[in-house]
Amino acid sequence: MPQAKSQSVYYVVTVALKYPSFADAQAEAADKIAAHVKRSKALREQGSLLMAGAFMDKTDTPLSTMAVLTSREAAEDYIKEDPFYLSGKMETWTIREWANMFA
């Protein structure tokens, strides 16, 4: 895997999915999760996706995820080519520019 280089700006994607919990997503969309994970690993190998995952602490709200990417283009691609987006299972999504104070 390529070593992540430090940069001054990253792009944070946040997503709310149309599943009440991770367990519900696993039960209803195991194939989409597998495709999402496979694609995310490939993007990480390419160096455009630095980290990603689901928020697990709010069990009374819909499943939410986040990812940190190296460019706005990579962030937009991350959303628009995601299996959950393509199947209409994303409730909302945002891309925010984030300043790295350690760069």
Biopython code that builds the backbone (N, CA, C, O; Angstrom):
import numpy as np
from Bio.PDB.StructureBuilder import StructureBuilder

atoms = [
    (1, "MET", "N", (0.842, -1.172, 0.000)),
    (1, "MET", "CA", (0.000, 0.000, 0.000)),
    (1, "MET", "C", (0.890, 1.239, 0.000)),
    (1, "MET", "O", (1.874, 1.284, 0.738)),
    (2, "PRO", "N", (0.563, 2.258, -0.821)),
    (2, "PRO", "CA", (1.371, 3.469, -0.840)),
    (2, "PRO", "C", (1.309, 4.203, 0.491)),
    (2, "PRO", "O", (0.279, 4.202, 1.165)),
    (3, "GLN", "N", (2.401, 4.816, 0.855)),
    (3, "GLN", "CA", (2.452, 5.615, 2.076)),
    (3, "GLN", "C", (1.679, 6.910, 1.850)),
    (3, "GLN", "O", (1.903, 7.598, 0.854)),
    (4, "ALA", "N", (0.773, 7.248, 2.764)),
    (4, "ALA", "CA", (0.004, 8.482, 2.639)),
    (4, "ALA", "C", (0.916, 9.670, 2.865)),
    (4, "ALA", "O", (1.646, 9.726, 3.855)),
    (5, "LYS", "N", (0.872, 10.619, 1.943)),
    (5, "LYS", "CA", (1.671, 11.820, 2.123)),
    (5, "LYS", "C", (0.841, 12.835, 2.892)),
    (5, "LYS", "O", (-0.384, 12.863, 2.778)),
    (6, "SER", "N", (1.507, 13.658, 3.666)),
    (6, "SER", "CA", (0.801, 14.685, 4.422)),
    (6, "SER", "C", (0.459, 15.836, 3.483)),
    (6, "SER", "O", (1.289, 16.260, 2.678)),
    (7, "GLN", "N", (-0.749, 16.331, 3.590)),
    (7, "GLN", "CA", (-1.171, 17.470, 2.791)),
    (7, "GLN", "C", (-1.984, 18.400, 3.672)),
    (7, "GLN", "O", (-2.421, 18.006, 4.753)),
    (8, "SER", "N", (-2.189, 19.627, 3.224)),
    (8, "SER", "CA", (-2.847, 20.621, 4.062)),
    (8, "SER", "C", (-4.366, 20.562, 4.014)),
    (8, "SER", "O", (-5.025, 21.044, 4.936)),
    (9, "VAL", "N", (-4.940, 19.980, 2.957)),
    (9, "VAL", "CA", (-6.388, 19.905, 2.827)),
    (9, "VAL", "C", (-6.795, 18.491, 2.415)),
    (9, "VAL", "O", (-6.188, 17.881, 1.535)),
    (10, "TYR", "N", (-7.838, 17.988, 3.076)),
    (10, "TYR", "CA", (-8.447, 16.702, 2.744)),
    (10, "TYR", "C", (-9.936, 16.933, 2.534)),
    (10, "TYR", "O", (-10.434, 18.034, 2.769)),
    (11, "TYR", "N", (-10.638, 15.915, 2.098)),
    (11, "TYR", "CA", (-12.075, 16.010, 1.850)),
    (11, "TYR", "C", (-12.782, 14.906, 2.627)),
    (11, "TYR", "O", (-12.514, 13.720, 2.434)),
    (12, "VAL", "N", (-13.689, 15.319, 3.509)),
    (12, "VAL", "CA", (-14.394, 14.402, 4.389)),
    (12, "VAL", "C", (-15.806, 14.185, 3.847)),
    (12, "VAL", "O", (-16.566, 15.136, 3.667)),
    (13, "VAL", "N", (-16.139, 12.942, 3.594)),
    (13, "VAL", "CA", (-17.462, 12.549, 3.127)),
    (13, "VAL", "C", (-18.223, 11.985, 4.320)),
    (13, "VAL", "O", (-17.719, 11.113, 5.029)),
    (14, "THR", "N", (-19.431, 12.480, 4.539)),
    (14, "THR", "CA", (-20.316, 11.882, 5.533)),
    (14, "THR", "C", (-21.581, 11.434, 4.814)),
    (14, "THR", "O", (-22.069, 12.107, 3.906)),
    (15, "VAL", "N", (-22.098, 10.294, 5.234)),
    (15, "VAL", "CA", (-23.246, 9.680, 4.565)),
    (15, "VAL", "C", (-24.219, 9.176, 5.619)),
    (15, "VAL", "O", (-23.810, 8.600, 6.627)),
    (16, "ALA", "N", (-25.507, 9.393, 5.381)),
    (16, "ALA", "CA", (-26.561, 8.738, 6.161)),
    (16, "ALA", "C", (-27.263, 7.772, 5.212)),
    (16, "ALA", "O", (-27.764, 8.165, 4.158)),
    (17, "LEU", "N", (-27.288, 6.523, 5.599)),
    (17, "LEU", "CA", (-27.900, 5.481, 4.775)),
    (17, "LEU", "C", (-29.348, 5.237, 5.185)),
    (17, "LEU", "O", (-29.771, 5.642, 6.267)),
    (18, "LYS", "N", (-30.091, 4.586, 4.328)),
    (18, "LYS", "CA", (-31.504, 4.293, 4.586)),
    (18, "LYS", "C", (-31.669, 2.963, 5.316)),
    (18, "LYS", "O", (-32.538, 2.160, 4.977)),
    (19, "TYR", "N", (-30.823, 2.744, 6.321)),
    (19, "TYR", "CA", (-30.923, 1.557, 7.172)),
    (19, "TYR", "C", (-30.909, 2.030, 8.616)),
    (19, "TYR", "O", (-30.116, 2.907, 8.959)),
    (20, "PRO", "N", (-31.754, 1.482, 9.467)),
    (20, "PRO", "CA", (-31.796, 1.931, 10.857)),
    (20, "PRO", "C", (-30.554, 1.555, 11.672)),
    (20, "PRO", "O", (-30.295, 2.159, 12.713)),
    (21, "SER", "N", (-29.788, 0.568, 11.208)),
    (21, "SER", "CA", (-28.607, 0.138, 11.955)),
    (21, "SER", "C", (-27.670, -0.635, 11.033)),
    (21, "SER", "O", (-28.041, -1.003, 9.918)),
    (22, "PHE", "N", (-26.448, -0.876, 11.514)),
    (22, "PHE", "CA", (-25.500, -1.689, 10.760)),
    (22, "PHE", "C", (-26.027, -3.113, 10.624)),
    (22, "PHE", "O", (-25.870, -3.740, 9.575)),
    (23, "ALA", "N", (-26.659, -3.628, 11.693)),
    (23, "ALA", "CA", (-27.217, -4.988, 11.637)),
    (23, "ALA", "C", (-28.285, -5.093, 10.552)),
    (23, "ALA", "O", (-28.349, -6.100, 9.847)),
    (24, "ASP", "N", (-29.122, -4.067, 10.409)),
    (24, "ASP", "CA", (-30.141, -4.076, 9.364)),
    (24, "ASP", "C", (-29.494, -4.042, 7.974)),
    (24, "ASP", "O", (-29.934, -4.740, 7.060)),
    (25, "ALA", "N", (-28.457, -3.230, 7.828)),
    (25, "ALA", "CA", (-27.749, -3.176, 6.540)),
    (25, "ALA", "C", (-27.134, -4.533, 6.224)),
    (25, "ALA", "O", (-27.194, -4.989, 5.082)),
    (26, "GLN", "N", (-26.542, -5.181, 7.222)),
    (26, "GLN", "CA", (-25.963, -6.511, 7.003)),
    (26, "GLN", "C", (-27.029, -7.508, 6.562)),
    (26, "GLN", "O", (-26.796, -8.321, 5.668)),
    (27, "ALA", "N", (-28.197, -7.440, 7.193)),
    (27, "ALA", "CA", (-29.269, -8.386, 6.873)),
    (27, "ALA", "C", (-29.882, -8.125, 5.501)),
    (27, "ALA", "O", (-30.244, -9.065, 4.793)),
    (28, "GLU", "N", (-29.999, -6.851, 5.124)),
    (28, "GLU", "CA", (-30.698, -6.493, 3.892)),
    (28, "GLU", "C", (-29.781, -6.266, 2.691)),
    (28, "GLU", "O", (-30.224, -6.363, 1.547)),
    (29, "ALA", "N", (-28.511, -5.965, 2.944)),
    (29, "ALA", "CA", (-27.653, -5.548, 1.826)),
    (29, "ALA", "C", (-26.223, -6.065, 1.963)),
    (29, "ALA", "O", (-25.268, -5.321, 1.741)),
    (30, "ALA", "N", (-26.077, -7.321, 2.324)),
    (30, "ALA", "CA", (-24.736, -7.892, 2.493)),
    (30, "ALA", "C", (-23.914, -7.776, 1.209)),
    (30, "ALA", "O", (-22.704, -7.557, 1.265)),
    (31, "ASP", "N", (-24.564, -7.920, 0.062)),
    (31, "ASP", "CA", (-23.857, -7.805, -1.216)),
    (31, "ASP", "C", (-23.345, -6.383, -1.451)),
    (31, "ASP", "O", (-22.243, -6.201, -1.969)),
    (32, "LYS", "N", (-24.133, -5.381, -1.076)),
    (32, "LYS", "CA", (-23.702, -3.982, -1.232)),
    (32, "LYS", "C", (-22.555, -3.663, -0.279)),
    (32, "LYS", "O", (-21.619, -2.955, -0.648)),
    (33, "ILE", "N", (-22.625, -4.181, 0.940)),
    (33, "ILE", "CA", (-21.536, -3.974, 1.896)),
    (33, "ILE", "C", (-20.250, -4.581, 1.343)),
    (33, "ILE", "O", (-19.199, -3.943, 1.380)),
    (34, "ALA", "N", (-20.324, -5.791, 0.839)),
    (34, "ALA", "CA", (-19.141, -6.457, 0.293)),
    (34, "ALA", "C", (-18.562, -5.663, -0.876)),
    (34, "ALA", "O", (-17.346, -5.494, -0.963)),
    (35, "ALA", "N", (-19.415, -5.174, -1.774)),
    (35, "ALA", "CA", (-18.948, -4.385, -2.919)),
    (35, "ALA", "C", (-18.353, -3.055, -2.453)),
    (35, "ALA", "O", (-17.341, -2.602, -2.988)),
    (36, "HIS", "N", (-18.978, -2.441, -1.467)),
    (36, "HIS", "CA", (-18.488, -1.172, -0.903)),
    (36, "HIS", "C", (-17.103, -1.371, -0.279)),
    (36, "HIS", "O", (-16.198, -0.569, -0.513)),
    (37, "VAL", "N", (-16.937, -2.416, 0.499)),
    (37, "VAL", "CA", (-15.656, -2.695, 1.158)),
    (37, "VAL", "C", (-14.581, -3.006, 0.114)),
    (37, "VAL", "O", (-13.461, -2.506, 0.214)),
    (38, "LYS", "N", (-14.910, -3.822, -0.877)),
    (38, "LYS", "CA", (-13.942, -4.165, -1.926)),
    (38, "LYS", "C", (-13.482, -2.906, -2.659)),
    (38, "LYS", "O", (-12.287, -2.721, -2.890)),
    (39, "ARG", "N", (-14.419, -2.051, -3.018)),
    (39, "ARG", "CA", (-14.080, -0.810, -3.723)),
    (39, "ARG", "C", (-13.270, 0.127, -2.833)),
    (39, "ARG", "O", (-12.308, 0.746, -3.287)),
    (40, "SER", "N", (-13.661, 0.228, -1.566)),
    (40, "SER", "CA", (-12.929, 1.089, -0.625)),
    (40, "SER", "C", (-11.488, 0.625, -0.458)),
    (40, "SER", "O", (-10.573, 1.447, -0.407)),
    (41, "LYS", "N", (-11.281, -0.680, -0.372)),
    (41, "LYS", "CA", (-9.915, -1.212, -0.267)),
    (41, "LYS", "C", (-9.096, -0.874, -1.504)),
    (41, "LYS", "O", (-7.914, -0.546, -1.393)),
    (42, "ALA", "N", (-9.707, -0.951, -2.673)),
    (42, "ALA", "CA", (-9.004, -0.615, -3.917)),
    (42, "ALA", "C", (-8.631, 0.866, -3.937)),
    (42, "ALA", "O", (-7.520, 1.217, -4.335)),
    (43, "LEU", "N", (-9.543, 1.732, -3.516)),
    (43, "LEU", "CA", (-9.257, 3.166, -3.474)),
    (43, "LEU", "C", (-8.162, 3.478, -2.459)),
    (43, "LEU", "O", (-7.342, 4.370, -2.678)),
    (44, "ARG", "N", (-8.150, 2.747, -1.358)),
    (44, "ARG", "CA", (-7.081, 2.924, -0.359)),
    (44, "ARG", "C", (-5.745, 2.497, -0.944)),
    (44, "ARG", "O", (-4.737, 3.179, -0.757)),
    (45, "GLU", "N", (-5.730, 1.375, -1.649)),
    (45, "GLU", "CA", (-4.499, 0.903, -2.302)),
    (45, "GLU", "C", (-3.978, 1.936, -3.307)),
    (45, "GLU", "O", (-2.769, 2.125, -3.442)),
    (46, "GLN", "N", (-4.897, 2.597, -4.005)),
    (46, "GLN", "CA", (-4.523, 3.622, -4.981)),
    (46, "GLN", "C", (-4.047, 4.912, -4.307)),
    (46, "GLN", "O", (-3.401, 5.743, -4.945)),
    (47, "GLY", "N", (-4.364, 5.079, -3.028)),
    (47, "GLY", "CA", (-3.909, 6.247, -2.286)),
    (47, "GLY", "C", (-4.890, 7.401, -2.186)),
    (47, "GLY", "O", (-4.559, 8.423, -1.584)),
    (48, "SER", "N", (-6.094, 7.278, -2.757)),
    (48, "SER", "CA", (-7.039, 8.392, -2.689)),
    (48, "SER", "C", (-7.957, 8.336, -1.474)),
    (48, "SER", "O", (-8.481, 9.373, -1.065)),
    (49, "LEU", "N", (-8.168, 7.172, -0.888)),
    (49, "LEU", "CA", (-8.994, 7.003, 0.306)),
    (49, "LEU", "C", (-8.069, 6.696, 1.476)),
    (49, "LEU", "O", (-7.367, 5.684, 1.471)),
    (50, "LEU", "N", (-8.070, 7.569, 2.473)),
    (50, "LEU", "CA", (-7.163, 7.389, 3.606)),
    (50, "LEU", "C", (-7.778, 6.581, 4.727)),
    (50, "LEU", "O", (-7.105, 5.746, 5.331)),
    (51, "MET", "N", (-9.055, 6.820, 5.016)),
    (51, "MET", "CA", (-9.751, 6.061, 6.050)),
    (51, "MET", "C", (-11.243, 6.156, 5.808)),
    (51, "MET", "O", (-11.728, 7.104, 5.189)),
    (52, "ALA", "N", (-11.970, 5.157, 6.306)),
    (52, "ALA", "CA", (-13.417, 5.136, 6.147)),
    (52, "ALA", "C", (-14.009, 4.183, 7.169)),
    (52, "ALA", "O", (-13.331, 3.274, 7.648)),
    (53, "GLY", "N", (-15.265, 4.393, 7.497)),
    (53, "GLY", "CA", (-15.929, 3.486, 8.415)),
    (53, "GLY", "C", (-17.298, 3.981, 8.819)),
    (53, "GLY", "O", (-17.728, 5.070, 8.438)),
    (54, "ALA", "N", (-17.973, 3.156, 9.598)),
    (54, "ALA", "CA", (-19.320, 3.469, 10.073)),
    (54, "ALA", "C", (-19.267, 3.966, 11.512)),
    (54, "ALA", "O", (-18.438, 3.522, 12.306)),
    (55, "PHE", "N", (-20.162, 4.889, 11.833)),
    (55, "PHE", "CA", (-20.334, 5.327, 13.220)),
    (55, "PHE", "C", (-21.205, 4.296, 13.923)),
    (55, "PHE", "O", (-22.269, 3.926, 13.427)),
    (56, "MET", "N", (-20.749, 3.840, 15.070)),
    (56, "MET", "CA", (-21.449, 2.764, 15.767)),
    (56, "MET", "C", (-22.064, 3.187, 17.099)),
    (56, "MET", "O", (-22.688, 2.364, 17.769)),
    (57, "ASP", "N", (-21.904, 4.454, 17.502)),
    (57, "ASP", "CA", (-22.308, 4.855, 18.842)),
    (57, "ASP", "C", (-23.748, 5.336, 18.959)),
    (57, "ASP", "O", (-24.248, 5.435, 20.079)),
    (58, "LYS", "N", (-24.429, 5.635, 17.884)),
    (58, "LYS", "CA", (-25.809, 6.136, 17.936)),
    (58, "LYS", "C", (-26.737, 5.066, 17.374)),
    (58, "LYS", "O", (-27.028, 5.056, 16.178)),
    (59, "THR", "N", (-27.189, 4.187, 18.218)),
    (59, "THR", "CA", (-28.019, 3.079, 17.755)),
    (59, "THR", "C", (-29.465, 3.497, 17.507)),
    (59, "THR", "O", (-30.247, 2.717, 16.963)),
    (60, "ASP", "N", (-29.835, 4.728, 17.903)),
    (60, "ASP", "CA", (-31.202, 5.206, 17.706)),
    (60, "ASP", "C", (-31.347, 6.103, 16.474)),
    (60, "ASP", "O", (-32.394, 6.720, 16.278)),
    (61, "THR", "N", (-30.300, 6.177, 15.642)),
    (61, "THR", "CA", (-30.337, 6.981, 14.416)),
    (61, "THR", "C", (-29.945, 6.099, 13.235)),
    (61, "THR", "O", (-29.325, 5.053, 13.424)),
    (62, "PRO", "N", (-30.299, 6.510, 12.025)),
    (62, "PRO", "CA", (-29.912, 5.710, 10.851)),
    (62, "PRO", "C", (-28.398, 5.530, 10.760)),
    (62, "PRO", "O", (-27.629, 6.339, 11.279)),
    (63, "LEU", "N", (-27.994, 4.470, 10.101)),
    (63, "LEU", "CA", (-26.578, 4.151, 9.930)),
    (63, "LEU", "C", (-25.875, 5.291, 9.206)),
    (63, "LEU", "O", (-26.321, 5.721, 8.142)),
    (64, "SER", "N", (-24.774, 5.785, 9.779)),
    (64, "SER", "CA", (-23.991, 6.867, 9.199)),
    (64, "SER", "C", (-22.548, 6.412, 9.032)),
    (64, "SER", "O", (-22.026, 5.634, 9.830)),
    (65, "THR", "N", (-21.915, 6.916, 7.972)),
    (65, "THR", "CA", (-20.530, 6.568, 7.689)),
    (65, "THR", "C", (-19.737, 7.818, 7.356)),
    (65, "THR", "O", (-20.308, 8.886, 7.131)),
    (66, "MET", "N", (-18.423, 7.681, 7.327)),
    (66, "MET", "CA", (-17.563, 8.792, 6.906)),
    (66, "MET", "C", (-16.330, 8.237, 6.227)),
    (66, "MET", "O", (-15.953, 7.080, 6.407)),
    (67, "ALA", "N", (-15.709, 9.115, 5.430)),
    (67, "ALA", "CA", (-14.476, 8.749, 4.734)),
    (67, "ALA", "C", (-13.641, 10.010, 4.554)),
    (67, "ALA", "O", (-14.174, 11.115, 4.455)),
    (68, "VAL", "N", (-12.329, 9.828, 4.514)),
    (68, "VAL", "CA", (-11.409, 10.941, 4.277)),
    (68, "VAL", "C", (-10.651, 10.643, 2.991)),
    (68, "VAL", "O", (-10.017, 9.597, 2.850)),
    (69, "LEU", "N", (-10.731, 11.588, 2.056)),
    (69, "LEU", "CA", (-10.115, 11.410, 0.735)),
    (69, "LEU", "C", (-9.166, 12.553, 0.430)),
    (69, "LEU", "O", (-9.204, 13.599, 1.077)),
    (70, "THR", "N", (-8.314, 12.342, -0.563)),
    (70, "THR", "CA", (-7.232, 13.279, -0.849)),
    (70, "THR", "C", (-7.609, 14.419, -1.784)),
    (70, "THR", "O", (-6.867, 15.397, -1.874)),
    (71, "SER", "N", (-8.741, 14.327, -2.485)),
    (71, "SER", "CA", (-9.143, 15.401, -3.393)),
    (71, "SER", "C", (-10.663, 15.462, -3.488)),
    (71, "SER", "O", (-11.356, 14.495, -3.173)),
    (72, "ARG", "N", (-11.168, 16.602, -3.924)),
    (72, "ARG", "CA", (-12.613, 16.739, -4.113)),
    (72, "ARG", "C", (-13.087, 15.753, -5.188)),
    (72, "ARG", "O", (-14.143, 15.138, -5.043)),
    (73, "GLU", "N", (-12.319, 15.606, -6.249)),
    (73, "GLU", "CA", (-12.698, 14.677, -7.308)),
    (73, "GLU", "C", (-12.809, 13.244, -6.780)),
    (73, "GLU", "O", (-13.742, 12.516, -7.120)),
    (74, "ALA", "N", (-11.846, 12.853, -5.949)),
    (74, "ALA", "CA", (-11.885, 11.507, -5.357)),
    (74, "ALA", "C", (-13.098, 11.355, -4.442)),
    (74, "ALA", "O", (-13.724, 10.295, -4.412)),
    (75, "ALA", "N", (-13.433, 12.413, -3.692)),
    (75, "ALA", "CA", (-14.590, 12.375, -2.795)),
    (75, "ALA", "C", (-15.886, 12.249, -3.594)),
    (75, "ALA", "O", (-16.768, 11.474, -3.226)),
    (76, "GLU", "N", (-16.004, 13.008, -4.685)),
    (76, "GLU", "CA", (-17.201, 12.930, -5.523)),
    (76, "GLU", "C", (-17.329, 11.558, -6.161)),
    (76, "GLU", "O", (-18.429, 11.010, -6.229)),
    (77, "ASP", "N", (-16.226, 10.997, -6.628)),
    (77, "ASP", "CA", (-16.230, 9.660, -7.206)),
    (77, "ASP", "C", (-16.590, 8.616, -6.152)),
    (77, "ASP", "O", (-17.326, 7.669, -6.429)),
    (78, "TYR", "N", (-16.066, 8.800, -4.944)),
    (78, "TYR", "CA", (-16.353, 7.874, -3.848)),
    (78, "TYR", "C", (-17.865, 7.769, -3.636)),
    (78, "TYR", "O", (-18.391, 6.676, -3.429)),
    (79, "ILE", "N", (-18.557, 8.904, -3.687)),
    (79, "ILE", "CA", (-20.012, 8.898, -3.522)),
    (79, "ILE", "C", (-20.700, 8.333, -4.766)),
    (79, "ILE", "O", (-21.450, 7.360, -4.679)),
    (80, "LYS", "N", (-20.447, 8.937, -5.902)),
    (80, "LYS", "CA", (-21.232, 8.657, -7.116)),
    (80, "LYS", "C", (-21.068, 7.243, -7.652)),
    (80, "LYS", "O", (-21.913, 6.772, -8.412)),
    (81, "GLU", "N", (-19.992, 6.555, -7.268)),
    (81, "GLU", "CA", (-19.790, 5.183, -7.735)),
    (81, "GLU", "C", (-20.025, 4.148, -6.636)),
    (81, "GLU", "O", (-19.775, 2.960, -6.835)),
    (82, "ASP", "N", (-20.501, 4.596, -5.488)),
    (82, "ASP", "CA", (-20.727, 3.687, -4.362)),
    (82, "ASP", "C", (-21.983, 2.837, -4.597)),
    (82, "ASP", "O", (-22.982, 3.350, -5.103)),
    (83, "PRO", "N", (-21.948, 1.558, -4.241)),
    (83, "PRO", "CA", (-23.115, 0.696, -4.429)),
    (83, "PRO", "C", (-24.375, 1.202, -3.723)),
    (83, "PRO", "O", (-25.480, 1.010, -4.231)),
    (84, "PHE", "N", (-24.229, 1.838, -2.573)),
    (84, "PHE", "CA", (-25.404, 2.345, -1.856)),
    (84, "PHE", "C", (-25.996, 3.562, -2.565)),
    (84, "PHE", "O", (-27.216, 3.719, -2.609)),
    (85, "TYR", "N", (-25.150, 4.415, -3.114)),
    (85, "TYR", "CA", (-25.619, 5.560, -3.903)),
    (85, "TYR", "C", (-26.321, 5.075, -5.161)),
    (85, "TYR", "O", (-27.418, 5.529, -5.488)),
    (86, "LEU", "N", (-25.683, 4.156, -5.858)),
    (86, "LEU", "CA", (-26.218, 3.652, -7.121)),
    (86, "LEU", "C", (-27.558, 2.941, -6.942)),
    (86, "LEU", "O", (-28.371, 2.912, -7.866)),
    (87, "SER", "N", (-27.791, 2.369, -5.766)),
    (87, "SER", "CA", (-29.053, 1.660, -5.511)),
    (87, "SER", "C", (-30.082, 2.538, -4.805)),
    (87, "SER", "O", (-31.158, 2.057, -4.451)),
    (88, "GLY", "N", (-29.774, 3.812, -4.595)),
    (88, "GLY", "CA", (-30.725, 4.720, -3.952)),
    (88, "GLY", "C", (-30.851, 4.548, -2.458)),
    (88, "GLY", "O", (-31.855, 4.962, -1.878)),
    (89, "LYS", "N", (-29.857, 3.948, -1.813)),
    (89, "LYS", "CA", (-29.923, 3.687, -0.374)),
    (89, "LYS", "C", (-29.191, 4.727, 0.478)),
    (89, "LYS", "O", (-29.077, 4.564, 1.693)),
    (90, "MET", "N", (-28.693, 5.803, -0.158)),
    (90, "MET", "CA", (-28.125, 6.912, 0.613)),
    (90, "MET", "C", (-29.226, 7.931, 0.852)),
    (90, "MET", "O", (-29.835, 8.439, -0.090)),
    (91, "GLU", "N", (-29.472, 8.219, 2.104)),
    (91, "GLU", "CA", (-30.464, 9.241, 2.466)),
    (91, "GLU", "C", (-29.900, 10.625, 2.160)),
    (91, "GLU", "O", (-30.523, 11.423, 1.460)),
    (92, "THR", "N", (-28.711, 10.894, 2.695)),
    (92, "THR", "CA", (-28.023, 12.171, 2.463)),
    (92, "THR", "C", (-26.524, 11.920, 2.407)),
    (92, "THR", "O", (-26.034, 10.897, 2.886)),
    (93, "TRP", "N", (-25.796, 12.876, 1.812)),
    (93, "TRP", "CA", (-24.339, 12.818, 1.815)),
    (93, "TRP", "C", (-23.810, 14.236, 1.694)),
    (93, "TRP", "O", (-24.452, 15.114, 1.117)),
    (94, "THR", "N", (-22.617, 14.440, 2.255)),
    (94, "THR", "CA", (-21.949, 15.738, 2.156)),
    (94, "THR", "C", (-20.465, 15.510, 1.895)),
    (94, "THR", "O", (-19.902, 14.469, 2.233)),
    (95, "ILE", "N", (-19.859, 16.509, 1.289)),
    (95, "ILE", "CA", (-18.407, 16.549, 1.137)),
    (95, "ILE", "C", (-17.967, 17.875, 1.732)),
    (95, "ILE", "O", (-18.440, 18.937, 1.328)),
    (96, "ARG", "N", (-17.053, 17.803, 2.700)),
    (96, "ARG", "CA", (-16.545, 19.014, 3.322)),
    (96, "ARG", "C", (-15.030, 19.055, 3.222)),
    (96, "ARG", "O", (-14.348, 18.050, 3.421)),
    (97, "GLU", "N", (-14.518, 20.243, 2.908)),
    (97, "GLU", "CA", (-13.071, 20.471, 2.862)),
    (97, "GLU", "C", (-12.580, 20.619, 4.304)),
    (97, "GLU", "O", (-13.173, 21.344, 5.102)),
    (98, "TRP", "N", (-11.492, 19.921, 4.622)),
    (98, "TRP", "CA", (-10.997, 19.880, 5.989)),
    (98, "TRP", "C", (-9.511, 20.235, 5.992)),
    (98, "TRP", "O", (-8.719, 19.661, 5.245)),
    (99, "ALA", "N", (-9.152, 21.191, 6.848)),
    (99, "ALA", "CA", (-7.748, 21.646, 6.931)),
    (99, "ALA", "C", (-6.983, 20.796, 7.942)),
    (99, "ALA", "O", (-7.424, 20.611, 9.076)),
    (100, "ASN", "N", (-5.843, 20.287, 7.518)),
    (100, "ASN", "CA", (-4.966, 19.491, 8.368)),
    (100, "ASN", "C", (-3.976, 20.425, 9.062)),
    (100, "ASN", "O", (-3.090, 20.974, 8.408)),
    (101, "MET", "N", (-4.112, 20.608, 10.349)),
    (101, "MET", "CA", (-3.254, 21.557, 11.066)),
    (101, "MET", "C", (-1.820, 21.044, 11.237)),
    (101, "MET", "O", (-0.936, 21.805, 11.629)),
    (102, "PHE", "N", (-1.587, 19.772, 10.949)),
    (102, "PHE", "CA", (-0.246, 19.213, 11.116)),
    (102, "PHE", "C", (0.558, 19.158, 9.816)),
    (102, "PHE", "O", (1.690, 18.674, 9.814)),
    (103, "ALA", "N", (-0.006, 19.641, 8.726)),
    (103, "ALA", "CA", (0.684, 19.577, 7.438)),
    (103, "ALA", "C", (1.761, 20.657, 7.351)),
    (103, "ALA", "O", (2.451, 20.760, 6.336)),
]
sb = StructureBuilder()
sb.init_structure("model")
sb.init_model(0)
sb.init_chain("A")
sb.init_seg("    ")
for serial, (resi, resn, name, xyz) in enumerate(atoms, 1):
    if name == "N":
        sb.init_residue(resn, " ", resi, " ")
    sb.init_atom(name, np.array(xyz, "f"), 0.0, 1.0, " ", f" {name:<3s}", serial, name[0])
structure = sb.get_structure()
